[in-house]
Amino acid sequence: MALTDLKIRKAKPDLKPYKMGDGGGLFLLVKPGGGKLWQQKYRYLGKEKLLSHGQYPDVTLAQAREKRDAARSVLAEDRDPAVQKKLDKVAAETQARTTFKLIAEEHLRNMEDRDLAPTTVAKNTWLLMKLALPLHKRPINEITAAEVLHVLKGVEKSGRRETARRLRSMLSSVFRHAIVTLRAERDPTEALKGALLPPKVVNRPAIVDEAAFGAFLRALDDFNGYHLTKAAMQFQILTMARPGEVRGATIHEINREKRTWTVPSERMKMRREHVVPLSNQVMAIVEHVWPEIDGVELLFPSVRSNRRRLSENTFNAALRRMGYEKHEVTAHGFRSTASTILNDRGFDPEIIEAALAHQDKNEIRRTYNRSTYWDQRGKLMQDWADLLDEFRSK
């Protein structure tokens, strides 16, 4: 006869354990100490076996019957319910250990193994380990789009719209990694497309007036700070390079005979090696600093250690020390200065773009330009250096 909650509650312990059957192999084992344990008897491969379903009243009569029926369904598929229960427990424990942080750390290690630029890995580490902190302890397969949006909106509200968009992209990469490694079923960031505000386009401040830039060059000549900082900034202006490309320059990248500087792909924005023809003025800087850095890897090492590159804020800090505010000029703005002045003076825009290492969207034309613009770029770099001397002298 089937059990009822009333019968179960009235069941009193005896000197020995006894069973109260419910049908389908399910019974309640009443222990002498008063405990009541749900068990199910079944046969698998000719052997009688027992399966436990928990204690009453933690597991109700209705829940015990659901567990019994689920076990019978497993038996119908010619599988052992006890083995399946262990597998389900292992899967649940594994899933609980598969947190967002663990997957994110694994994804970052993969980025390092693919030899991505250290700066790229560092930025993505900051995004995932700092900004995504609220998601760290959550099982990755349980994270919802609402949770992700809450994190992203927190970054967005702080005014960092572009950072929020980058974070969303990195979160998506982590979820996709979890999917392909069979630890998640979906990417919740997919539902958030269009949910973030577009970044505010802010042009980097730059001096584009020739007379004003001449005054700036004279001020730079008089800079009384660390002399290699001044040399590095002059080098950057003359080569039209990005600050990070210059700060990481090594003596091995400079060919003094061919008068070239080869920036490796890992330090370039577009991850393509860039060879810069060096003007007479740049070679003068190289020759001036070379005896001092003989035996040192970096072309412009830090004042604190000749094994450390100049810090990311070195150039802009020097500009502030010179009296220029951040709304007037930034180190990255020197590229805009070169582009604007050279275009205004009628130099070939395509040669200017090639000198700035801007990648042509047309792949065929990009390959063609890389192979044919060398002589023109060399002439442009010398013309630009001569113009700077002209501005400085006025």
C-alpha positions in Angstrom: 0.0 0.0 0.0 1.3 3.4 -1.0 2.7 5.7 1.7 1.2 9.0 2.8 2.8 11.9 4.7 0.5 11.2 7.6 1.8 7.5 7.8 5.3 8.7 7.6 5.0 11.3 10.3 3.3 8.7 12.6 5.9 6.1 12.1 7.8 5.5 15.3 11.3 4.0 15.7 11.7 0.5 16.9 14.5 -1.5 18.4 15.5 -2.6 14.9 15.3 -0.8 11.5 12.2 -1.5 9.5 10.9 -0.7 6.0 7.8 1.1 4.9 7.2 0.3 1.2 5.7 2.7 -1.4 5.9 0.7 -4.6 8.3 0.5 -7.5 11.1 -0.5 -5.2 10.9 2.6 -3.2 10.7 2.3 0.6 11.4 4.4 3.7 13.9 2.9 6.2 13.0 3.9 9.8 16.1 3.6 12.0 16.1 3.0 15.8 17.5 6.5 16.4 14.4 8.0 14.6 16.0 8.8 11.3 14.0 8.1 8.2 15.9 7.3 4.9 14.5 6.9 1.5 15.9 3.9 -0.4 15.1 2.2 -3.6 15.7 -1.5 -4.4 16.4 -2.5 -8.0 18.1 -5.2 -10.1 20.9 -4.5 -12.6 22.6 -7.2 -14.6 21.0 -9.8 -12.4 22.2 -8.3 -9.1 20.0 -6.7 -6.4 21.2 -3.2 -5.5 20.2 -0.3 -3.3 20.0 3.4 -4.2 19.7 6.1 -1.5 17.5 9.2 -2.1 18.1 11.2 1.0 16.4 11.7 4.4 12.9 12.5 5.2 11.6 15.3 5.7 14.5 16.9 3.8 13.4 14.9 0.8 9.6 14.8 0.7 7.4 11.9 -0.4 6.7 13.5 -3.7 10.4 14.2 -4.3 11.4 10.7 -3.4 8.9 9.4 -5.9 10.4 11.7 -8.6 13.8 10.3 -7.8 12.5 6.7 -8.0 10.9 7.3 -11.4 14.1 9.0 -12.7 16.1 5.9 -11.6 13.6 3.6 -13.3 14.0 5.6 -16.5 17.8 5.2 -16.3 17.3 1.4 -15.8 15.0 1.4 -18.9 18.0 2.7 -20.9 20.1 -0.3 -19.6 22.2 1.9 -17.3 22.9 1.6 -13.6 21.2 4.3 -11.6 23.8 4.2 -8.9 26.6 4.8 -11.4 24.6 7.6 -13.1 24.1 9.2 -9.7 27.9 9.3 -9.1 28.5 10.7 -12.6 25.9 13.4 -12.0 27.6 14.3 -8.8 31.0 14.6 -10.4 29.5 16.7 -13.2 27.9 19.0 -10.7 31.1 19.4 -8.7 33.1 20.0 -11.9 30.6 22.6 -13.0 30.8 24.3 -9.6 34.6 24.5 -9.9 34.4 25.8 -13.5 34.2 29.4 -12.5 34.6 32.4 -14.7 37.9 33.2 -13.2 39.4 29.8 -13.9 38.3 29.9 -17.5 39.5 33.5 -17.9 43.0 32.6 -16.6 43.1 29.7 -19.0 42.2 32.0 -21.9 44.9 34.5 -20.9 47.5 31.7 -20.8 46.4 30.7 -24.3 47.0 34.3 -25.5 50.5 34.2 -24.1 51.1 30.8 -25.8 50.1 32.4 -29.1 52.8 35.0 -28.6 50.6 38.0 -28.5 52.2 41.2 -27.6 52.9 41.5 -23.8 51.1 44.8 -23.7 48.0 43.2 -25.3 48.0 40.4 -22.7 48.6 42.9 -19.9 45.6 45.0 -21.0 43.3 42.0 -21.3 44.5 40.7 -18.0 43.5 44.0 -16.4 40.1 43.8 -18.1 39.4 40.3 -17.0 41.0 40.2 -13.5 40.0 43.7 -12.4 36.9 44.9 -14.1 35.2 41.5 -14.4 35.9 40.7 -10.7 32.1 40.4 -9.8 31.9 37.4 -12.2 35.0 35.5 -10.9 33.4 33.1 -8.5 30.3 32.3 -10.6 30.1 29.0 -12.5 30.5 30.1 -16.1 27.5 28.2 -17.4 25.2 29.9 -14.9 26.2 33.5 -15.7 23.3 35.4 -17.3 23.2 38.3 -19.7 21.8 40.5 -16.9 24.8 39.9 -14.7 27.2 40.7 -17.6 25.3 43.9 -18.4 25.4 45.0 -14.8 29.2 44.8 -14.9 29.5 46.5 -18.2 27.1 49.3 -17.3 29.2 50.0 -14.1 32.2 50.6 -16.3 30.2 52.6 -18.8 28.8 54.9 -16.1 32.3 55.7 -15.0 32.7 57.4 -18.3 34.9 54.6 -19.9 32.6 53.7 -22.8 35.4 52.3 -25.0 36.7 50.3 -22.1 33.2 48.8 -21.6 33.1 47.8 -25.2 36.5 46.2 -25.0 35.5 44.4 -21.8 32.4 43.0 -23.5 34.6 41.7 -26.4 37.0 40.0 -23.9 34.1 38.5 -21.9 32.8 37.1 -25.1 36.1 35.5 -25.9 36.1 33.8 -22.5 32.6 32.4 -22.9 33.5 31.2 -26.4 36.5 29.4 -25.0 34.3 27.8 -22.4 31.9 26.7 -25.2 34.5 25.0 -27.4 36.0 23.2 -24.3 32.5 22.0 -23.4 32.2 23.9 -20.2 29.4 26.3 -21.3 26.5 26.2 -23.7 26.1 29.8 -24.6 27.7 33.2 -24.7 25.5 35.6 -22.8 27.2 38.7 -24.3 25.5 37.9 -27.6 22.2 39.2 -26.2 23.9 42.5 -25.3 24.8 43.7 -28.8 23.7 47.3 -29.0 23.2 47.6 -25.2 26.2 49.8 -24.7 26.6 53.5 -25.6 29.0 54.2 -28.4 32.4 55.6 -27.4 32.8 59.4 -27.5 35.3 60.2 -30.3 38.0 62.3 -28.8 40.8 63.5 -31.1 44.2 63.5 -29.5 45.4 67.1 -29.0 48.1 68.1 -31.4 49.9 71.2 -32.5 49.3 71.6 -36.3 50.4 75.3 -36.7 53.9 75.3 -38.1 55.0 78.4 -36.1 53.6 77.0 -32.9 55.2 73.6 -33.6 58.5 75.4 -34.2 58.2 77.0 -30.7 57.5 73.6 -29.3 60.6 72.1 -30.9 62.7 74.9 -29.4 61.2 74.2 -26.0 62.0 70.5 -26.4 65.6 71.4 -27.3 65.8 73.3 -24.0 64.2 70.4 -21.9 66.3 69.9 -18.8 64.9 66.6 -17.7 66.3 63.1 -18.4 68.3 63.4 -21.6 67.2 60.1 -23.1 63.6 61.1 -22.7 64.3 64.2 -24.8 66.2 62.0 -27.4 63.3 59.5 -27.5 60.7 62.2 -28.0 62.8 63.8 -30.8 63.2 60.3 -32.3 59.4 59.8 -32.2 58.6 63.1 -33.9 61.1 62.5 -36.7 60.0 58.9 -37.4 56.2 59.6 -37.0 56.0 56.5 -34.8 53.7 55.7 -31.9 55.1 56.3 -28.4 55.0 52.6 -27.5 57.0 51.7 -30.6 59.7 54.1 -29.6 59.8 53.3 -25.9 60.4 49.6 -26.8 63.0 50.2 -29.5 66.2 48.1 -29.1 69.6 48.4 -30.6 69.0 45.2 -32.6 66.2 46.9 -34.5 68.5 49.6 -35.8 70.7 49.0 -38.8 73.2 51.8 -38.8 74.6 50.8 -42.2 71.3 50.6 -44.0 69.9 53.5 -41.9 66.7 51.6 -41.0 64.7 50.9 -37.9 62.7 47.7 -38.0 59.7 47.7 -35.6 58.7 44.0 -34.9 55.1 43.0 -35.5 54.3 42.4 -31.8 54.9 46.1 -31.1 52.9 47.4 -34.0 49.2 48.2 -33.7 48.3 46.3 -36.9 50.7 43.4 -36.0 52.7 43.9 -39.1 56.4 44.5 -39.1 57.2 48.1 -40.1 60.6 49.3 -41.5 61.3 53.0 -41.1 63.9 54.7 -43.3 66.0 57.0 -41.0 66.8 60.6 -41.9 70.1 62.3 -41.3 68.7 63.9 -38.2 67.5 60.6 -36.7 70.9 59.0 -37.4 72.5 61.9 -35.5 70.3 61.0 -32.5 71.2 57.3 -32.8 74.9 58.0 -33.1 74.7 60.4 -30.1 73.1 57.9 -27.7 74.9 54.8 -29.1 78.2 55.0 -27.1 76.1 55.5 -23.9 73.9 52.4 -24.5 76.7 50.2 -25.7 76.0 46.7 -24.3 72.4 47.7 -23.4 69.4 46.2 -25.2 67.1 49.3 -25.2 67.8 52.3 -27.4 66.2 54.6 -24.8 66.4 52.9 -21.4 64.8 54.2 -18.2 66.6 56.4 -15.9 66.0 53.9 -13.1 67.4 50.8 -14.9 69.0 50.3 -18.3 67.1 47.1 -18.5 63.7 48.8 -18.2 62.0 50.8 -20.9 60.7 54.3 -20.4 57.3 54.2 -18.7 54.0 54.7 -20.6 53.5 58.1 -19.2 57.1 59.4 -19.6 56.5 61.5 -22.8 53.3 63.1 -21.6 54.8 63.8 -18.2 57.7 65.6 -20.0 55.2 67.6 -22.0 53.5 68.8 -18.8 56.9 69.7 -17.3 57.6 71.8 -20.4 54.4 73.7 -19.6 52.1 72.1 -22.2 48.6 71.1 -20.9 47.0 67.8 -21.9 44.4 69.6 -24.0 47.2 71.2 -26.0 49.4 68.3 -27.0 50.0 64.6 -26.3 52.8 62.4 -27.4 50.5 60.4 -29.7 49.4 63.7 -31.2 52.8 64.1 -32.9 51.6 61.8 -35.6 48.6 64.0 -36.3 51.0 67.0 -36.4 53.1 65.3 -39.1 50.0 64.1 -41.1 48.3 67.5 -41.0 51.4 69.6 -41.9 52.6 67.3 -44.7 49.1 67.0 -46.2 48.7 70.8 -46.1 52.0 71.2 -47.9 50.9 68.9 -50.7 52.8 65.7 -50.0 51.4 62.5 -51.4 48.7 61.3 -49.0 49.4 57.6 -49.7 53.1 58.0 -48.9 52.2 59.8 -45.7 49.8 57.0 -44.7 52.5 54.4 -45.5 55.0 56.4 -43.4 52.5 56.4 -40.5 52.1 52.6 -40.9 48.3 53.0 -41.5 47.1 49.8 -43.1 45.3 50.1 -46.5 42.0 48.3 -46.4 42.6 47.0 -49.9 44.8 43.9 -49.5 46.2 44.0 -53.0 47.0 47.7 -52.9 48.5 47.3 -49.4 50.9 44.7 -50.7 51.8 46.8 -53.7 52.3 49.9 -51.6 54.6 48.1 -49.2 56.9 47.0 -52.0 56.9 50.3 -54.0 56.9 53.1 -51.6 60.3 52.6 -50.0 62.2 55.3 -52.0 59.3 57.7 -51.6 59.1 57.1 -47.9 62.8 57.7 -47.5 62.5 61.0 -49.3 59.5 62.0 -47.2 61.2 61.2 -43.9 64.2 63.4 -44.9 61.9 66.2 -46.1 60.0 66.0 -42.8 63.2 66.2 -40.8 64.4 69.2 -42.8 61.0 70.9 -42.4 61.3 70.5 -38.6 64.7 72.2 -38.7 63.2 75.0 -40.7 60.3 75.4 -38.2 62.8 75.4 -35.3 64.9 78.1 -36.8 62.1 80.6 -37.3 
